[in-house]
Amino acid sequence: QKSTTQTGTYQAFDPTNIPLSMNGNWVRYSATNDCGEGHSNAVQITVTNGPSFSGQTPQIQPVCAGGNLSLTPPTFNANGSQILSQGWVISPTETGDYNTFNLNNISVTYNGWYIRYMVEGNCGFVYSSPARQLIVNVAPDVTGTLPTLDPICAGEDLNVTPPAYDGNCTGAWEACQTQNGNYQPFSINNVPVTYNNWYLHYKVSNDCGSTVSNAVQIHVNDAP
């Protein structure tokens, strides 16, 4: 039997599939025979709901491979539940199975995966929404090779094209007086004789780093 107050009027009660609205009610057990009715002491019911989110999964900025994500968990309500665990989770698909995820030293293998925040209470667990896709970038890679350069006359342009490279990046020519020295930005047009025997390479860069091609020597001849 149940009642909204300890000493109130009790009614029949089904102890299965108890709704949240029963929180704070009182229950007792009643037995009846031809001689009358008896009942146990009354005890109060505590019914809690599972946790729920009041905030959304935060936006995620692209990260470089090996880098860290700095994310603030979305706000949630315990709704009277005992919180057993919480943390970031990840899945290869938006609606797939999510597993615990470390925001530090992120591998490029997680590029394109989806992140949520999970809160588990004694009445179940819930994921934050929406799922945010993680973009993990890497430093570009030069896949081509610069060929040996033909000699040019002073004031001419070098006949050379950038080598093939992978990645979303920007590229630029650089030159240095020594092969392993400090390379500086360089124009392959109208090359003066002062760059004779210098070295040329192509540098590609993005937010995650830079890579250079092989270095080739420049030969600039002057008029007699």
Z-matrix of the N, CA and C atoms (Angstrom, degrees):
N
C 1 1.453
C 2 1.525 1 109.99
N 3 1.331 2 115.77 1 155.67
C 4 1.471 3 120.50 2 -179.13
C 5 1.514 4 110.24 3 -134.27
N 6 1.350 5 113.78 4 156.74
C 7 1.458 6 120.62 5 175.67
C 8 1.524 7 108.43 6 -154.18
N 9 1.315 8 116.25 7 150.52
C 10 1.466 9 119.77 8 178.59
C 11 1.525 10 111.91 9 -75.00
N 12 1.328 11 116.92 10 -17.23
C 13 1.467 12 121.03 11 176.65
C 14 1.527 13 108.89 12 -132.31
N 15 1.323 14 116.64 13 158.18
C 16 1.464 15 120.76 14 -174.92
C 17 1.525 16 112.34 15 -63.03
N 18 1.321 17 116.21 16 -36.08
C 19 1.472 18 119.66 17 -175.85
C 20 1.519 19 112.19 18 -109.52
N 21 1.333 20 115.66 19 15.20
C 22 1.458 21 118.77 20 -178.26
C 23 1.513 22 113.45 21 -83.07
N 24 1.315 23 114.42 22 -164.15
C 25 1.462 24 121.38 23 -179.99
C 26 1.523 25 109.76 24 -83.77
N 27 1.312 26 116.85 25 126.37
C 28 1.459 27 122.05 26 -177.29
C 29 1.527 28 110.57 27 -96.39
N 30 1.334 29 114.67 28 143.28
C 31 1.457 30 121.77 29 179.51
C 32 1.525 31 109.33 30 -126.58
N 33 1.330 32 115.75 31 165.68
C 34 1.465 33 120.58 32 178.86
C 35 1.531 34 110.01 33 -58.38
N 36 1.325 35 115.97 34 145.92
C 37 1.473 36 121.03 35 -172.74
C 38 1.524 37 110.30 36 -143.32
N 39 1.331 38 116.49 37 132.54
C 40 1.469 39 122.66 38 176.07
C 41 1.532 40 108.18 39 -99.06
N 42 1.334 41 118.23 40 115.03
C 43 1.470 42 120.30 41 -174.72
C 44 1.534 43 114.02 42 -79.28
N 45 1.337 44 118.33 43 12.41
C 46 1.462 45 120.51 44 177.77
C 47 1.522 46 110.05 45 -107.24
N 48 1.344 47 115.67 46 150.28
C 49 1.475 48 122.91 47 177.09
C 50 1.528 49 111.04 48 51.88
N 51 1.315 50 115.97 49 56.65
C 52 1.466 51 121.46 50 -174.23
C 53 1.532 52 110.67 51 -75.81
N 54 1.340 53 118.47 52 126.50
C 55 1.476 54 120.72 53 -179.74
C 56 1.524 55 111.73 54 -79.56
N 57 1.332 56 115.56 55 162.79
C 58 1.464 57 120.88 56 179.14
C 59 1.522 58 111.69 57 -61.60
N 60 1.331 59 116.57 58 -27.92
C 61 1.467 60 120.39 59 -178.74
C 62 1.530 61 112.88 60 -64.23
N 63 1.328 62 116.80 61 -13.91
C 64 1.465 63 119.96 62 178.63
C 65 1.524 64 112.77 63 -82.49
N 66 1.308 65 118.05 64 -3.52
C 67 1.462 66 120.36 65 -179.04
C 68 1.532 67 110.38 66 -58.62
N 69 1.323 68 116.52 67 130.08
C 70 1.467 69 121.63 68 179.08
C 71 1.510 70 114.73 69 89.02
N 72 1.335 71 117.47 70 -9.29
C 73 1.465 72 119.46 71 177.83
C 74 1.536 73 110.26 72 -71.85
N 75 1.361 74 114.47 73 167.54
C 76 1.464 75 121.44 74 178.90
C 77 1.525 76 109.44 75 -113.77
N 78 1.332 77 116.96 76 143.27
C 79 1.462 78 121.15 77 178.02
C 80 1.530 79 109.50 78 -130.41
N 81 1.323 80 112.73 79 153.64
C 82 1.467 81 119.18 80 175.50
C 83 1.521 82 107.12 81 -151.67
N 84 1.323 83 115.83 82 165.48
C 85 1.459 84 120.36 83 177.60
C 86 1.525 85 108.44 84 -106.47
N 87 1.327 86 113.92 85 134.64
C 88 1.468 87 119.30 86 -177.39
C 89 1.524 88 110.09 87 -120.99
N 90 1.327 89 116.59 88 140.37
C 91 1.468 90 122.74 89 176.01
C 92 1.527 91 109.32 90 -127.57
N 93 1.336 92 116.22 91 140.50
C 94 1.470 93 121.16 92 -175.13
C 95 1.533 94 110.25 93 -131.57
N 96 1.348 95 116.58 94 140.52
C 97 1.471 96 121.82 95 169.29
C 98 1.524 97 108.25 96 -140.75
N 99 1.339 98 116.20 97 -167.87
C 100 1.460 99 119.77 98 -176.07
C 101 1.518 100 112.95 99 -66.33
N 102 1.334 101 115.17 100 -16.53
C 103 1.465 102 118.61 101 -176.75
C 104 1.528 103 113.54 102 -97.07
N 105 1.347 104 116.51 103 -1.93
C 106 1.446 105 118.58 104 179.23
C 107 1.512 106 113.50 105 136.45
N 108 1.316 107 115.43 106 -161.63
C 109 1.480 108 122.51 107 -175.03
C 110 1.511 109 110.10 108 -127.04
N 111 1.324 110 115.82 109 140.28
C 112 1.458 111 121.61 110 172.89
C 113 1.515 112 109.77 111 -130.05
N 114 1.301 113 116.61 112 155.24
C 115 1.469 114 118.43 113 -179.06
C 116 1.519 115 110.02 114 -145.27
N 117 1.311 116 114.61 115 158.49
C 118 1.466 117 121.74 116 179.95
C 119 1.518 118 110.30 117 -78.47
N 120 1.323 119 113.85 118 179.81
C 121 1.468 120 118.79 119 170.32
C 122 1.535 121 108.85 120 -66.49
N 123 1.310 122 117.42 121 156.45
C 124 1.470 123 122.74 122 179.90
C 125 1.531 124 109.47 123 -95.69
N 126 1.324 125 115.37 124 139.64
C 127 1.473 126 121.11 125 176.46
C 128 1.525 127 108.92 126 -126.16
N 129 1.310 128 114.74 127 148.66
C 130 1.466 129 119.62 128 -177.06
C 131 1.528 130 110.36 129 -89.57
N 132 1.332 131 115.62 130 141.21
C 133 1.470 132 122.39 131 179.95
C 134 1.520 133 109.63 132 -94.57
N 135 1.321 134 115.60 133 136.09
C 136 1.465 135 121.45 134 170.05
C 137 1.535 136 107.96 135 -112.94
N 138 1.324 137 116.21 136 115.68
C 139 1.469 138 122.17 137 -179.18
C 140 1.519 139 108.13 138 -116.32
N 141 1.317 140 116.28 139 120.81
C 142 1.457 141 120.33 140 179.18
C 143 1.527 142 110.11 141 -113.69
N 144 1.294 143 115.37 142 157.43
C 145 1.462 144 122.23 143 176.75
C 146 1.525 145 108.78 144 -100.34
N 147 1.307 146 117.13 145 162.95
C 148 1.457 147 119.89 146 173.75
C 149 1.519 148 111.01 147 -69.22
N 150 1.348 149 117.35 148 162.62
C 151 1.466 150 120.14 149 178.88
C 152 1.526 151 111.03 150 -65.71
N 153 1.323 152 116.46 151 157.41
C 154 1.468 153 121.93 152 177.96
C 155 1.521 154 109.05 153 -142.78
N 156 1.321 155 116.32 154 152.33
C 157 1.456 156 121.54 155 -179.95
C 158 1.522 157 111.13 156 -94.00
N 159 1.323 158 115.29 157 136.74
C 160 1.462 159 121.19 158 171.84
C 161 1.525 160 111.13 159 -106.42
N 162 1.338 161 116.24 160 -7.41
C 163 1.464 162 121.27 161 177.13
C 164 1.518 163 110.93 162 -121.24
N 165 1.324 164 115.81 163 165.80
C 166 1.459 165 121.68 164 -179.25
C 167 1.523 166 111.50 165 -97.66
N 168 1.319 167 115.31 166 160.17
C 169 1.463 168 120.72 167 171.36
C 170 1.529 169 107.92 168 -59.30
N 171 1.333 170 118.93 169 129.39
C 172 1.472 171 119.68 170 -177.01
C 173 1.523 172 111.85 171 -67.79
N 174 1.336 173 115.30 172 156.21
C 175 1.459 174 120.76 173 173.80
C 176 1.529 175 109.50 174 -62.69
N 177 1.332 176 116.17 175 145.60
C 178 1.460 177 121.37 176 -177.77
C 179 1.529 178 109.35 177 -117.08
N 180 1.322 179 116.12 178 123.99
C 181 1.458 180 121.21 179 176.42
C 182 1.532 181 109.81 180 -83.96
N 183 1.342 182 117.12 181 148.87
C 184 1.469 183 119.13 182 176.65
C 185 1.533 184 110.90 183 -55.72
N 186 1.310 185 116.19 184 147.83
C 187 1.461 186 122.37 185 -178.70
C 188 1.524 187 108.62 186 -128.98
N 189 1.327 188 116.39 187 150.67
C 190 1.458 189 120.91 188 175.90
C 191 1.523 190 109.93 189 -82.76
N 192 1.307 191 116.92 190 147.96
C 193 1.461 192 121.39 191 177.18
C 194 1.527 193 109.72 192 -54.78
N 195 1.327 194 116.43 193 131.19
C 196 1.452 195 121.86 194 -176.71
C 197 1.511 196 113.81 195 87.95
N 198 1.336 197 116.78 196 -5.49
C 199 1.463 198 120.82 197 -179.73
C 200 1.522 199 111.83 198 -87.47
N 201 1.329 200 115.26 199 -178.44
C 202 1.462 201 122.31 200 -177.54
C 203 1.523 202 110.38 201 -118.82
N 204 1.315 203 115.82 202 149.97
C 205 1.458 204 121.64 203 171.98
C 206 1.524 205 109.07 204 -100.38
N 207 1.326 206 116.00 205 138.66
C 208 1.458 207 121.04 206 175.57
C 209 1.527 208 107.35 207 -113.87
N 210 1.320 209 116.39 208 99.93
C 211 1.459 210 122.05 209 -175.36
C 212 1.528 211 110.37 210 -123.32
N 213 1.319 212 115.54 211 141.99
C 214 1.460 213 121.63 212 175.65
C 215 1.521 214 108.97 213 -99.18
N 216 1.330 215 118.38 214 124.50
C 217 1.466 216 119.61 215 179.85
C 218 1.526 217 111.37 216 -58.06
N 219 1.331 218 117.60 217 141.93
C 220 1.471 219 119.71 218 176.27
C 221 1.524 220 110.70 219 -67.85
N 222 1.316 221 116.56 220 153.17
C 223 1.462 222 120.46 221 -179.90
C 224 1.533 223 110.16 222 -70.42
N 225 1.319 224 115.52 223 145.22
C 226 1.458 225 120.43 224 178.56
C 227 1.521 226 109.72 225 -142.41
N 228 1.337 227 115.19 226 162.88
C 229 1.455 228 122.47 227 177.96
C 230 1.523 229 108.94 228 -113.16
N 231 1.320 230 116.58 229 130.86
C 232 1.464 231 120.09 230 179.12
C 233 1.522 232 111.96 231 -72.75
N 234 1.337 233 116.77 232 -26.30
C 235 1.474 234 121.98 233 179.96
C 236 1.532 235 112.42 234 55.48
N 237 1.328 236 115.47 235 35.39
C 238 1.460 237 120.32 236 178.76
C 239 1.502 238 114.97 237 85.41
N 240 1.350 239 117.07 238 -6.55
C 241 1.462 240 120.14 239 -179.90
C 242 1.527 241 110.46 240 -76.37
N 243 1.311 242 114.90 241 154.13
C 244 1.454 243 120.62 242 168.63
C 245 1.524 244 107.63 243 -83.81
N 246 1.341 245 117.17 244 121.50
C 247 1.460 246 120.72 245 -178.85
C 248 1.521 247 108.73 246 -79.19
N 249 1.331 248 114.92 247 119.50
C 250 1.464 249 120.92 248 -177.22
C 251 1.520 250 112.49 249 -93.41
N 252 1.308 251 117.45 250 -35.76
C 253 1.467 252 120.98 251 179.88
C 254 1.517 253 109.02 252 -161.28
N 255 1.320 254 115.37 253 158.51
C 256 1.453 255 121.36 254 175.87
C 257 1.518 256 108.60 255 -159.78
N 258 1.325 257 116.85 256 154.76
C 259 1.460 258 120.01 257 178.50
C 260 1.519 259 111.65 258 162.44
N 261 1.330 260 114.88 259 175.58
C 262 1.458 261 121.83 260 179.70
C 263 1.521 262 110.01 261 -77.86
N 264 1.324 263 115.04 262 141.76
C 265 1.465 264 121.59 263 178.96
C 266 1.529 265 108.77 264 -132.56
N 267 1.333 266 116.03 265 158.90
C 268 1.460 267 120.91 266 -174.68
C 269 1.521 268 110.33 267 -142.02
N 270 1.339 269 114.94 268 151.18
C 271 1.464 270 121.04 269 179.41
C 272 1.529 271 109.05 270 -146.37
N 273 1.335 272 117.58 271 146.57
C 274 1.464 273 119.34 272 177.50
C 275 1.517 274 113.17 273 -68.82
N 276 1.349 275 117.93 274 -18.77
C 277 1.461 276 121.85 275 177.19
C 278 1.525 277 109.07 276 -128.79
N 279 1.311 278 115.66 277 156.20
C 280 1.462 279 120.41 278 -174.92
C 281 1.522 280 112.29 279 -62.61
N 282 1.336 281 116.86 280 -36.10
C 283 1.463 282 120.52 281 -176.20
C 284 1.523 283 112.47 282 -109.29
N 285 1.334 284 117.02 283 15.56
C 286 1.463 285 120.89 284 -177.47
C 287 1.518 286 113.28 285 -85.16
N 288 1.324 287 115.58 286 -167.96
C 289 1.461 288 121.71 287 177.65
C 290 1.523 289 109.98 288 -79.28
N 291 1.335 290 115.79 289 131.96
C 292 1.466 291 121.38 290 -178.19
C 293 1.525 292 110.33 291 -101.50
N 294 1.340 293 114.85 292 141.69
C 295 1.462 294 122.00 293 178.18
C 296 1.518 295 109.80 294 -126.75
N 297 1.322 296 116.93 295 160.10
C 298 1.460 297 121.43 296 -178.66
C 299 1.527 298 110.54 297 -57.67
N 300 1.336 299 115.20 298 148.66
C 301 1.460 300 120.76 299 -173.06
C 302 1.523 301 110.36 300 -141.91
N 303 1.357 302 115.22 301 134.93
C 304 1.458 303 122.31 302 177.97
C 305 1.525 304 108.98 303 -95.48
N 306 1.328 305 116.77 304 127.74
C 307 1.467 306 121.35 305 -177.52
C 308 1.521 307 113.45 306 -78.12
N 309 1.337 308 118.46 307 -0.72
C 310 1.459 309 121.87 308 -176.77
C 311 1.529 310 111.09 309 -106.70
N 312 1.352 311 114.96 310 147.52
C 313 1.469 312 121.49 311 175.43
C 314 1.531 313 111.28 312 52.92
N 315 1.312 314 115.51 313 57.34
C 316 1.463 315 121.54 314 -172.30
C 317 1.527 316 111.09 315 -76.87
N 318 1.302 317 115.69 316 130.95
C 319 1.469 318 122.22 317 -179.15
C 320 1.522 319 110.71 318 -82.96
N 321 1.333 320 116.28 319 148.82
C 322 1.464 321 121.31 320 178.07
C 323 1.527 322 110.70 321 -64.84
N 324 1.318 323 117.79 322 -17.37
C 325 1.467 324 120.13 323 179.07
C 326 1.527 325 111.89 324 -65.54
N 327 1.332 326 118.04 325 -15.89
C 328 1.457 327 121.49 326 177.87
C 329 1.528 328 112.69 327 -90.03
N 330 1.318 329 117.70 328 4.11
C 331 1.457 330 120.04 329 178.54
C 332 1.531 331 110.10 330 -60.11
N 333 1.337 332 115.45 331 128.15
C 334 1.457 333 120.89 332 179.23
C 335 1.516 334 114.70 333 88.25
N 336 1.332 335 118.90 334 -4.56
C 337 1.467 336 122.18 335 178.34
C 338 1.539 337 109.63 336 -76.60
N 339 1.330 338 115.99 337 172.69
C 340 1.466 339 121.75 338 -175.78
C 341 1.527 340 110.73 339 -118.77
N 342 1.335 341 114.49 340 140.87
C 343 1.466 342 121.89 341 -176.44
C 344 1.529 343 110.34 342 -118.95
N 345 1.317 344 115.25 343 139.01
C 346 1.466 345 123.37 344 170.79
C 347 1.539 346 108.40 345 -137.96
N 348 1.328 347 115.15 346 174.47
C 349 1.461 348 120.75 347 172.08
C 350 1.522 349 107.22 348 -112.32
N 351 1.331 350 116.73 349 137.44
C 352 1.459 351 122.51 350 -177.32
C 353 1.523 352 110.54 351 -116.85
N 354 1.330 353 115.45 352 135.49
C 355 1.466 354 121.91 353 173.49
C 356 1.524 355 107.79 354 -126.14
N 357 1.329 356 116.24 355 126.81
C 358 1.465 357 121.85 356 179.53
C 359 1.522 358 109.95 357 -114.84
N 360 1.326 359 115.75 358 128.19
C 361 1.457 360 121.39 359 174.71
C 362 1.510 361 110.23 360 -117.08
N 363 1.316 362 116.10 361 179.21
C 364 1.459 363 119.07 362 -179.87
C 365 1.523 364 112.57 363 -71.01
N 366 1.340 365 116.75 364 -6.53
C 367 1.466 366 120.65 365 176.15
C 368 1.523 367 112.32 366 -112.54
N 369 1.308 368 117.40 367 17.59
C 370 1.462 369 120.11 368 177.99
C 371 1.522 370 111.90 369 126.64
N 372 1.339 371 114.99 370 -177.63
C 373 1.465 372 120.50 371 -178.98
C 374 1.525 373 109.56 372 -129.50
N 375 1.327 374 115.05 373 162.69
C 376 1.455 375 120.67 374 -178.70
C 377 1.523 376 108.95 375 -145.80
N 378 1.324 377 116.63 376 146.75
C 379 1.467 378 123.25 377 176.33
C 380 1.523 379 109.34 378 -103.53
N 381 1.319 380 115.54 379 145.72
C 382 1.459 381 120.02 380 173.86
C 383 1.529 382 110.14 381 -72.31
N 384 1.301 383 115.78 382 159.80
C 385 1.458 384 122.81 383 177.27
C 386 1.526 385 109.19 384 -130.94
N 387 1.352 386 117.15 385 153.46
C 388 1.459 387 125.46 386 -6.73
C 389 1.526 388 111.01 387 -81.10
N 390 1.323 389 116.13 388 170.98
C 391 1.466 390 119.86 389 171.57
C 392 1.533 391 107.52 390 -72.66
N 393 1.325 392 116.47 391 133.76
C 394 1.474 393 120.81 392 -179.13
C 395 1.528 394 109.53 393 -106.61
N 396 1.326 395 115.53 394 133.35
C 397 1.472 396 119.08 395 -179.55
C 398 1.522 397 110.40 396 -81.89
N 399 1.320 398 115.16 397 136.38
C 400 1.454 399 122.79 398 -179.03
C 401 1.527 400 109.71 399 -95.58
N 402 1.317 401 115.99 400 129.24
C 403 1.468 402 121.69 401 176.25
C 404 1.528 403 107.86 402 -111.55
N 405 1.332 404 116.29 403 119.08
C 406 1.460 405 122.27 404 179.42
C 407 1.531 406 108.11 405 -114.27
N 408 1.323 407 116.20 406 114.13
C 409 1.463 408 121.61 407 -178.74
C 410 1.529 409 111.20 408 -97.14
N 411 1.308 410 115.01 409 159.15
C 412 1.462 411 121.52 410 176.73
C 413 1.520 412 109.02 411 -127.38
N 414 1.331 413 115.76 412 160.64
C 415 1.457 414 120.30 413 174.98
C 416 1.529 415 109.21 414 -62.87
N 417 1.337 416 118.25 415 146.88
C 418 1.468 417 120.11 416 -179.20
C 419 1.523 418 111.49 417 -67.05
N 420 1.329 419 114.70 418 162.22
C 421 1.460 420 121.06 419 -178.45
C 422 1.522 421 109.20 420 -130.39
N 423 1.329 422 116.51 421 127.23
C 424 1.461 423 121.07 422 175.42
C 425 1.523 424 108.13 423 -83.48
N 426 1.327 425 115.70 424 118.18
C 427 1.471 426 120.28 425 -177.06
C 428 1.524 427 112.79 426 -102.14
N 429 1.344 428 116.60 427 -14.33
C 430 1.457 429 120.72 428 179.53
C 431 1.515 430 112.67 429 -99.42
N 432 1.312 431 116.61 430 177.19
C 433 1.472 432 122.67 431 -178.52
C 434 1.520 433 109.69 432 -130.10
N 435 1.326 434 115.76 433 136.91
C 436 1.462 435 119.79 434 174.54
C 437 1.533 436 109.15 435 -74.70
N 438 1.343 437 117.07 436 135.17
C 439 1.463 438 119.52 437 178.09
C 440 1.530 439 111.07 438 -82.58
N 441 1.325 440 115.73 439 168.06
C 442 1.471 441 120.30 440 173.45
C 443 1.522 442 108.82 441 -61.66
N 444 1.328 443 116.31 442 135.40
C 445 1.462 444 120.67 443 -175.86
C 446 1.529 445 111.24 444 -87.29
N 447 1.334 446 115.57 445 138.92
C 448 1.456 447 120.31 446 172.54
C 449 1.523 448 109.59 447 -73.73
N 450 1.328 449 117.50 448 144.84
C 451 1.465 450 119.82 449 176.19
C 452 1.532 451 110.71 450 -61.24
N 453 1.324 452 115.69 451 147.88
C 454 1.470 453 121.19 452 176.15
C 455 1.523 454 108.55 453 -128.40
N 456 1.316 455 114.54 454 165.09
C 457 1.465 456 120.39 455 173.83
C 458 1.523 457 109.35 456 -89.41
N 459 1.310 458 116.45 457 153.44
C 460 1.460 459 121.24 458 179.02
C 461 1.528 460 110.47 459 -55.50
N 462 1.322 461 116.06 460 132.74
C 463 1.458 462 121.58 461 -179.53
C 464 1.521 463 113.69 462 92.77
N 465 1.317 464 118.31 463 -7.92
C 466 1.460 465 120.52 464 178.46
C 467 1.530 466 110.75 465 -89.11
N 468 1.344 467 113.66 466 170.90
C 469 1.469 468 120.22 467 177.78
C 470 1.533 469 109.96 468 -95.26
N 471 1.314 470 114.90 469 147.25
C 472 1.461 471 119.14 470 173.50
C 473 1.535 472 109.43 471 -75.61
N 474 1.308 473 116.10 472 133.78
C 475 1.465 474 121.22 473 178.62
C 476 1.530 475 108.54 474 -91.35
N 477 1.332 476 115.81 475 83.69
C 478 1.459 477 121.25 476 -176.60
C 479 1.522 478 108.86 477 -148.71
N 480 1.312 479 116.68 478 145.85
C 481 1.463 480 122.33 479 178.16
C 482 1.528 481 109.23 480 -120.50
N 483 1.333 482 117.31 481 153.54
C 484 1.465 483 119.78 482 179.42
C 485 1.527 484 111.69 483 -59.21
N 486 1.307 485 117.49 484 143.53
C 487 1.472 486 120.57 485 176.01
C 488 1.526 487 110.30 486 -71.88
N 489 1.307 488 116.05 487 162.70
C 490 1.469 489 120.22 488 177.24
C 491 1.523 490 110.30 489 -66.81
N 492 1.331 491 115.86 490 145.76
C 493 1.470 492 120.30 491 178.26
C 494 1.528 493 109.40 492 -150.33
N 495 1.326 494 115.25 493 158.34
C 496 1.461 495 122.18 494 178.27
C 497 1.519 496 109.34 495 -106.76
N 498 1.327 497 115.08 496 152.87
C 499 1.453 498 119.20 497 173.61
C 500 1.511 499 112.55 498 104.89
N 501 1.332 500 114.61 499 156.47
C 502 1.459 501 122.19 500 176.27
C 503 1.518 502 107.51 501 -85.86
N 504 1.329 503 117.05 502 104.04
C 505 1.461 504 119.16 503 -171.80
C 506 1.528 505 110.40 504 -155.78
N 507 1.307 506 115.47 505 176.76
C 508 1.459 507 122.73 506 174.28
C 509 1.522 508 108.60 507 -112.56
N 510 1.324 509 116.45 508 151.41
C 511 1.458 510 120.88 509 -177.90
C 512 1.507 511 112.29 510 -127.87
N 513 1.331 512 117.37 511 155.24
C 514 1.465 513 121.95 512 -179.81
C 515 1.524 514 109.65 513 -158.13
N 516 1.336 515 115.91 514 149.61
C 517 1.454 516 121.88 515 174.55
C 518 1.519 517 109.99 516 -81.13
N 519 1.329 518 115.79 517 143.40
C 520 1.459 519 121.64 518 175.21
C 521 1.527 520 109.08 519 -137.27
N 522 1.331 521 115.42 520 150.27
C 523 1.465 522 120.21 521 -179.76
C 524 1.522 523 110.02 522 -134.38
N 525 1.342 524 114.38 523 155.96
C 526 1.460 525 120.71 524 -179.92
C 527 1.531 526 108.84 525 -149.95
N 528 1.317 527 115.69 526 148.62
C 529 1.463 528 120.11 527 -178.81
C 530 1.528 529 111.82 528 -69.74
N 531 1.342 530 116.34 529 -26.06
C 532 1.466 531 120.49 530 176.83
C 533 1.527 532 108.68 531 -122.17
N 534 1.318 533 116.64 532 155.65
C 535 1.456 534 120.33 533 -173.47
C 536 1.524 535 112.44 534 -64.67
N 537 1.310 536 117.86 535 -35.39
C 538 1.460 537 121.28 536 -175.83
C 539 1.520 538 113.09 537 -110.21
N 540 1.330 539 115.93 538 19.86
C 541 1.461 540 120.18 539 -176.83
C 542 1.520 541 113.31 540 -87.52
N 543 1.329 542 115.38 541 -158.33
C 544 1.462 543 123.11 542 -177.59
C 545 1.530 544 109.50 543 -92.78
N 546 1.313 545 116.46 544 106.70
C 547 1.464 546 121.50 545 -176.38
C 548 1.527 547 111.02 546 -78.89
N 549 1.343 548 114.42 547 144.08
C 550 1.454 549 122.33 548 -178.93
C 551 1.530 550 109.59 549 -124.35
N 552 1.358 551 117.69 550 157.64
C 553 1.469 552 120.08 551 177.84
C 554 1.527 553 111.22 552 -53.88
N 555 1.329 554 116.05 553 143.68
C 556 1.470 555 121.00 554 -172.31
C 557 1.528 556 109.45 555 -146.62
N 558 1.348 557 115.57 556 139.70
C 559 1.461 558 121.70 557 174.86
C 560 1.524 559 109.26 558 -100.18
N 561 1.335 560 115.80 559 131.28
C 562 1.469 561 119.79 560 179.55
C 563 1.519 562 111.65 561 -84.45
N 564 1.333 563 117.06 562 4.66
C 565 1.467 564 121.45 563 178.92
C 566 1.522 565 110.91 564 -102.03
N 567 1.343 566 115.13 565 143.72
C 568 1.475 567 121.45 566 175.29
C 569 1.534 568 111.03 567 50.55
N 570 1.328 569 115.41 568 55.86
C 571 1.462 570 121.20 569 -173.63
C 572 1.537 571 110.26 570 -77.24
N 573 1.341 572 118.46 571 124.30
C 574 1.475 573 120.31 572 179.57
C 575 1.531 574 111.20 573 -79.46
N 576 1.333 575 115.55 574 163.00
C 577 1.458 576 120.75 575 -177.03
C 578 1.530 577 111.62 576 -66.53
N 579 1.315 578 116.44 577 -17.81
C 580 1.469 579 119.46 578 -179.61
C 581 1.529 580 112.40 579 -64.49
N 582 1.331 581 117.37 580 -15.16
C 583 1.466 582 120.41 581 178.57
C 584 1.533 583 112.19 582 -94.66
N 585 1.304 584 117.44 583 10.11
C 586 1.459 585 119.76 584 177.73
C 587 1.530 586 109.93 585 -60.65
N 588 1.324 587 114.76 586 131.66
C 589 1.480 588 124.04 587 179.36
C 590 1.536 589 113.78 588 72.67
N 591 1.314 590 117.47 589 7.76
C 592 1.464 591 119.40 590 172.81
C 593 1.538 592 109.42 591 -74.76
N 594 1.330 593 115.57 592 173.10
C 595 1.461 594 120.57 593 -179.70
C 596 1.525 595 110.28 594 -115.98
N 597 1.316 596 114.94 595 145.34
C 598 1.464 597 122.57 596 -176.10
C 599 1.529 598 109.61 597 -123.95
N 600 1.328 599 116.04 598 135.99
C 601 1.463 600 119.75 599 168.60
C 602 1.526 601 109.14 600 -140.58
N 603 1.337 602 115.55 601 170.28
C 604 1.465 603 121.04 602 179.19
C 605 1.527 604 107.96 603 -114.58
N 606 1.341 605 115.68 604 130.70
C 607 1.460 606 121.80 605 -176.26
C 608 1.521 607 109.92 606 -113.63
N 609 1.354 608 116.35 607 129.56
C 610 1.466 609 121.35 608 175.62
C 611 1.521 610 108.31 609 -115.41
N 612 1.338 611 116.34 610 139.64
C 613 1.468 612 121.02 611 -173.72
C 614 1.520 613 110.75 612 -141.02
N 615 1.325 614 115.30 613 149.73
C 616 1.466 615 122.49 614 165.95
C 617 1.524 616 108.05 615 -146.13
N 618 1.309 617 116.81 616 -170.12
C 619 1.465 618 120.14 617 -175.85
C 620 1.525 619 112.88 618 -65.46
N 621 1.333 620 117.51 619 -14.66
C 622 1.460 621 120.90 620 -177.25
C 623 1.522 622 113.64 621 -101.08
N 624 1.333 623 118.26 622 0.29
C 625 1.459 624 119.54 623 178.28
C 626 1.518 625 112.18 624 141.82
N 627 1.303 626 115.57 625 -169.29
C 628 1.464 627 121.32 626 -178.79
C 629 1.527 628 109.77 627 -143.70
N 630 1.325 629 114.38 628 157.21
C 631 1.458 630 122.31 629 178.48
C 632 1.518 631 107.91 630 -141.05
N 633 1.329 632 116.94 631 146.43
C 634 1.465 633 120.40 632 179.60
C 635 1.521 634 109.86 633 -118.61
N 636 1.326 635 114.47 634 155.16
C 637 1.462 636 121.24 635 176.34
C 638 1.523 637 110.02 636 -80.15
N 639 1.312 638 114.63 637 -179.19
C 640 1.463 639 119.36 638 170.06
C 641 1.530 640 109.39 639 -63.22
N 642 1.312 641 116.89 640 156.54
C 643 1.467 642 121.80 641 179.18
C 644 1.533 643 109.47 642 -100.37
N 645 1.332 644 115.75 643 138.04
C 646 1.473 645 121.36 644 177.07
C 647 1.533 646 108.96 645 -125.68
N 648 1.308 647 116.87 646 151.31
C 649 1.463 648 120.33 647 -174.74
C 650 1.539 649 111.42 648 -87.38
N 651 1.322 650 113.88 649 141.30
C 652 1.466 651 121.76 650 178.22
C 653 1.545 652 108.40 651 -94.54
N 654 1.331 653 116.96 652 135.59
C 655 1.474 654 121.77 653 176.10
C 656 1.521 655 107.69 654 -122.08
N 657 1.320 656 115.14 655 111.84
C 658 1.470 657 121.54 656 -178.91
C 659 1.513 658 107.94 657 -116.80
N 660 1.338 659 116.06 658 117.94
C 661 1.466 660 121.27 659 178.73
C 662 1.518 661 110.05 660 -97.37
N 663 1.329 662 114.74 661 144.60
C 664 1.467 663 120.52 662 178.59
C 665 1.525 664 108.69 663 -104.49
N 666 1.345 665 115.43 664 159.21
C 667 1.459 666 120.64 665 177.22
C 668 1.526 667 108.85 666 -69.13
N 669 1.317 668 117.13 667 147.18
C 670 1.477 669 119.90 668 179.51
C 671 1.515 670 110.82 669 -66.33
